[in-house]
Amino acid sequence: MSRHHFSIVLSLVFAGSILNPGFSEEIAELKEEKKTVSAAKVQTLPLDQMILSGEEIDVKIHGDGKRVIRLQGSAGIKIDEICVSADVIDATCSSHSDLKLDLKGNVKIISSADLINATAAEAQFDFGTNSMSLKGTEKENVKLIRGVGSRNTQIEATEIVIQFKDQIGMQLKTLGAATFTETKATQSNPFSFPGSRKQNQFQPFSADDQFGPAGFEIPKSKKKPAGKVFQDNTIPFSGS
């Protein structure tokens, strides 16, 4: 092929790439596939009585036995019958009973023992004081589902503070306007997750919807003022 013919062919190739939008789309798709392949994988690490997971797992163990943990990217921790996930999780503990969790971004919490399913923007969990606080944003409230007998109560508020009581139940305090919705429990169990002892109590959840809300019947909503305390006498949280 002469140099003149080669130049014409080369010009046609470049012209075709400009005139044909599908050509550039194919290149973009190839780049996207490469990004997907090179994306960080979620790792899993058993530590004491916990199972840690995340794209990045950083664990430091000090000389006094204190553990400092940071999980980033699809972060999660499973402890007994409690499963939590967030974009970022920071945790510190010397033993299982004094564990403190700080969760940020897309927080999801399930406790099959306490019949709790919660979503929030941020959360703090203190096993030493048996307390938990959930915070929402200006656009998104905290959502908490609490099971009591054959009924579920869904609570939505700007912030919810929970104090677990030994052998007598728990106390919930809402900050900002709160909505309480009480319904009968359905076959879908919002308090189970893969690996929990209560997973098969009702229909098991898949990995995709394990943090989804319960299937409610026609709800009866009740508006309650800020600072209202909601208390019941079901099984309390146990950090042991």
N, C-alpha and C positions, 0 to 999 in steps of 0.2 A: 504494500500500500504506500502510495506517494505521500510526501509530507503535506501536500495540499489536501488530499483526500482525508488524511488523518485529522487535520484541523477541522474539516467540515463535520466529520463524525463526532468529534469531541464537542463541537458547538451544539450539535443536535441533542447530545446527551444532557448537557447543561440546560438547554432550552426546555427539554422534556421534563426535567426536574422542577423547573419553575412553573411551567404551564400545568403540570399534573399535581394537584395538591395531595393526592394519595401517596405519591412518592415520599414527600416529607413526613406524612403521617406514619408511613411504614418505618422510617428512621426513628421517629419519636417513640413508636411502640417497641422497637428493638432496645432503645435506651432505657425505657421503662422496665422491660424484662430484665435487663442487666441489673437495674437498681433493686428489683425484687429478689433476684438471686443473691446479691451481695448484702441484703438486709440482715441485720444482726438476729441471731437465733436466740430464743428464750432458753436459758440454762436453768437447771434445777440442782439444788444443793441441800441435802439433809444436814441439820445442825441441832444437836441435842434433841429436844422434843418438837422441833419446828422443821418445816420444809420450805425452803426459800426458793423463789423463782424470779427471773428477770433477764433482760438482755445484758445488763451489767450487774454483777454481784460483787460487792466489796465487803469483806469481813475482817475486822481487826480484833485480836484478842490480847488484852493488856495483861501485865504480870499479875495483877490482882484478880484475874479471871473475868473482868468486865468485857463484854462483847459490844462492839460498835458496828452496826450493820447499815449499809446503804444499798438499796435496790433501785435500778432505773430501767425504764422501758418495759412495759407489760409486767410491772412488779407485782409480786404476790407472796403471801405467807399463809401457811396452814398450820394451825396450832390446835391439836385435839379436835373439838367440834366447831372451831372458828376458822373461817376462811376470809381473808381480806385481799383486796387488789387496788392498785392505784398507778398513776404514772410514775411517781417516786415514793419510796417508803424508807424512812429512817427509823432505826430501832436501836435501843440500848438495853442491856440487861446483865446482871451478874448471875441470876438464876431465873427459872421460869416464872417465879412468883412476883418478880419486880420488873417485868418486861414493860417497856414504854414504846409506843408506836406513834409516829407522826406521818400521816398519809396526805399526799397532795395530788390533785388532779384526777378526775373521774374515779372517785373513791367508791368502792362497793364492799359491803360487809355482810356476811351471813354467819349467824350463830345458830346451829341446829339444836343446841342444848337450851338456849334461851329463847328460841323461836323469834329471832330478829332478822330482818332483811332491810338493809339501809343503803341509800345512795346519797353522796354529798360531794362538794367540791374539795373540802378538807376535813380531816378527822384526827383526833388525838385519843389514844387508848392507853390507859394506865392500869396495869394489872395489880400494882401494889395498892392503889386506893379504890380499885374496882369501879372506875369511872370512865366515861367516854363522852366526848363532845363532837358534834357534827355541825359543820358550817356550810351554808349554801352561798350563792352569789346574788347580785341584784336581779338577775334574770332567771335564776334557777334555785328553787327552794330545796331544802333537805327533804327527802322522802324516807319514812320509816314504817315498815310493816311489823306489827307485833301480834303474835298469836296468843290467844287466851282461850283455852278450851276448844270449843268448836267454832270460835269466831276469830276473825282477824280485824285489827284496827290499823288503818293507814293514817299516819300523821304527816302533815306537810307544814314546814315552818322555815323561817330564815336560819334559825339555829336551834338545835336540840341538845340538851345536856342530860346524860343518863347516869344515875347513881345506883349501882347494883347493891342490894341489901342481902346480907347473909341470912339464909333460911327464911326470909320473909318477902322476897320479891325485889322489885325495883321501883325507882321513882324517876319520872321524866319531867323535865321542865323545858318549856318552849319559850323562845325569845322572838318577838315580833308576832304578827297575826298568824294564827294557826288554824288549820282545818283538820278535823277528825272525821274519818269515814269508817264506819263499822259494818262489816259484812260477815256472812257465813263462810267458813272455810270450804274450798272446793277441792277437787281431786288434784289439781296442780299444787305442789308443795313448794312454797317460796323459801323454806327454811332448810332445804337439803342441798348438797353439792356432791360431786363425784368423790367417793372415798369416805363420806360421812356415814356414821352408823345408822342414821335415820334416812339415808338416801332412798331406800326401798319402802319406806312407810307408805308413801303414795306413789304416783307415777314419777319416775326419776327424771331429773332435768338433763338436758344435753349440755355439752361444754359451752355452747353458744348462748343458751338462755338461762343458765344457772342463776344469774342475778336478776332475771326479769321479774316484774311485779306479779302478784297473785292474780288469778282469774276471778275477779269480783262479780257478785251478782249486783242487782240494782242497788246502788249505795244510798245511805242516809247520811248526808253531810251535816256537820255541826260546827259552827264558828265559835271559837273560844278566844278570850282576850289574851294579850301578851302576858307571859309570866305564869300562865295557868299550870298547875302541877297535876300530872296524870299519874296515878299510882294503881298498881295491881298486886296481887299476892301469889303470883306464879313462881316457878322455879328461878332462883337467883343465879346470877353469873358466878362461875367458879373459875378461878385462875389456876387451880391445881390440876 
